[in-house]
């Protein structure tokens, strides 16, 4: 009976991810995060890259939710 329990008893081992494989994803996520923070916090202000108010209106409620002043 103990041999059958040993056969079907799963063994869990943590998977190690080397830092050199994780680093590009961390850098990519950081760049995307900075881009999102820029669009929510600064676009359509003094450092505007796009003309018009479309981006400002799209992220307007998010600005207030995150505490960015916009008007």
Residue frames relative to the residue before (quaternion, step in Angstrom):
aa qw qx qy qz dx dy dz
X 1.0000 0.0000 0.0000 0.0000 0.00 0.00 0.00
X 0.6676 0.4964 -0.3169 0.4556 3.58 0.95 -0.75
X 0.6221 0.5383 -0.3651 0.4357 3.62 1.04 -0.55
X 0.6363 0.5065 -0.3377 0.4738 3.62 1.02 -0.69
X 0.6443 0.5112 -0.3276 0.4649 3.59 1.01 -0.73
X 0.6486 0.5095 -0.3220 0.4649 3.58 1.05 -0.67
X 0.6352 0.5359 -0.3319 0.4464 3.60 1.05 -0.68
X 0.7794 0.3513 -0.1744 0.4887 3.57 0.87 -0.95
X 0.5323 0.6110 -0.4171 0.4116 3.59 1.24 -0.05
X 0.2995 -0.7784 0.5153 0.1969 3.63 -0.44 1.12
X 0.2733 -0.7274 0.6088 0.1600 3.49 -1.18 0.69
X 0.1842 -0.7972 0.5696 0.0774 3.56 -0.65 1.14
X 0.0099 -0.7785 0.6269 -0.0299 3.51 -0.84 1.06
X 0.4457 -0.6871 0.4897 0.2990 3.61 -0.83 0.84
X 0.3664 -0.7114 0.5599 0.2147 3.53 -1.11 0.75
X 0.2291 -0.7727 0.5757 0.1380 3.56 -0.75 0.99
X 0.1786 -0.7651 0.6126 0.0862 3.54 -0.97 0.94
X 0.3944 -0.7278 0.5011 0.2524 3.61 -0.59 1.05
X 0.5793 -0.6175 0.4146 0.3335 3.57 -1.06 0.77
X 0.6339 0.5380 -0.3472 0.4337 3.63 1.01 -0.64
X 0.6602 0.4632 -0.3181 0.4983 3.62 1.15 -0.41
X 0.6803 0.4908 -0.2777 0.4682 3.59 1.14 -0.59
X 0.5777 0.6490 -0.3603 0.3394 3.60 1.07 -0.72
X 0.6630 0.4878 -0.3499 0.4472 3.69 0.78 -0.73
X 0.6531 0.5072 -0.3169 0.4645 3.60 1.03 -0.72
X 0.6303 0.5192 -0.3311 0.4727 3.58 1.06 -0.70
X 0.6492 0.4989 -0.3148 0.4801 3.59 0.98 -0.80
X 0.6477 0.5157 -0.3135 0.4651 3.60 0.94 -0.85
X 0.6683 0.4869 -0.3005 0.4755 3.60 0.89 -0.89
X 0.6360 0.5290 -0.3255 0.4579 3.59 1.04 -0.73
X 0.6568 0.4992 -0.3075 0.4742 3.59 0.99 -0.79
X 0.6406 0.5049 -0.3197 0.4822 3.57 0.99 -0.78
X 0.6405 0.5210 -0.3193 0.4651 3.59 0.99 -0.81
X 0.6545 0.4984 -0.3132 0.4744 3.60 0.94 -0.81
X 0.6363 0.5224 -0.3232 0.4666 3.58 1.02 -0.75
X 0.6572 0.4956 -0.3045 0.4794 3.59 0.96 -0.83
X 0.6492 0.5039 -0.3211 0.4708 3.60 0.94 -0.83
X 0.6229 0.5304 -0.3467 0.4587 3.59 1.01 -0.72
X 0.7092 0.4627 -0.2828 0.4505 3.58 0.76 -0.99
X 0.6807 0.4613 -0.3017 0.4825 3.60 0.97 -0.71
X 0.7973 0.3802 -0.1781 0.4336 3.58 0.85 -0.89
X 0.8439 0.2298 -0.0821 0.4778 3.60 0.91 -0.73
X 0.5602 0.6215 -0.4125 0.3602 3.63 1.05 -0.46
X 0.7981 0.2137 -0.2506 0.5046 3.52 -1.11 0.91
X 0.5750 0.5266 -0.4021 0.4800 3.52 1.16 0.60
X 0.8222 -0.1914 0.1562 0.5128 3.56 -1.02 -0.78
X 0.7537 0.3456 -0.1986 0.5224 3.62 1.10 -0.61
X 0.1745 0.8391 -0.4979 0.1326 3.57 1.06 0.74
X 0.2436 -0.7632 0.5841 0.1306 3.57 -0.98 0.89
X 0.7639 0.2929 -0.1434 0.5568 3.57 1.15 -0.62
X 0.4103 -0.7004 0.5195 0.2667 3.56 -1.03 0.72
X 0.6834 0.4585 -0.3601 0.4393 3.54 -1.22 0.48
X 0.4768 -0.6781 0.4938 0.2627 3.52 -1.37 0.06
X 0.3349 0.7874 -0.4744 0.2067 3.60 1.23 0.22
X 0.6849 0.4659 -0.2903 0.4791 3.59 0.84 -0.90
X 0.6239 0.5411 -0.3385 0.4510 3.57 0.98 -0.82
X 0.6972 0.4593 -0.2802 0.4738 3.59 0.84 -0.91
X 0.6297 0.5453 -0.3418 0.4351 3.60 1.05 -0.65
X 0.7872 0.2927 -0.1504 0.5216 3.60 0.96 -0.82
X 0.3111 0.8079 -0.4645 0.1862 3.59 1.29 0.16
X 0.7054 0.4461 -0.2769 0.4762 3.61 0.77 -0.97
X 0.6147 0.5426 -0.3422 0.4590 3.58 1.09 -0.64
X 0.6022 0.5556 -0.3522 0.4523 3.58 1.07 -0.69
X 0.6930 0.4639 -0.2822 0.4742 3.56 0.83 -0.96
X 0.6322 0.5396 -0.3307 0.4470 3.58 1.01 -0.78
X 0.7381 0.3984 -0.2168 0.4994 3.60 1.00 -0.82
X 0.5650 -0.6496 0.3654 0.3540 3.59 1.25 0.00
X 0.4517 0.6565 -0.4759 0.3722 3.60 1.20 0.40
X 0.3311 -0.7320 0.5477 0.2336 3.61 -0.78 0.90
X 0.0316 -0.8171 0.5751 0.0246 3.58 -1.00 0.69
X 0.8006 0.0408 -0.0705 0.5936 3.61 1.21 -0.09
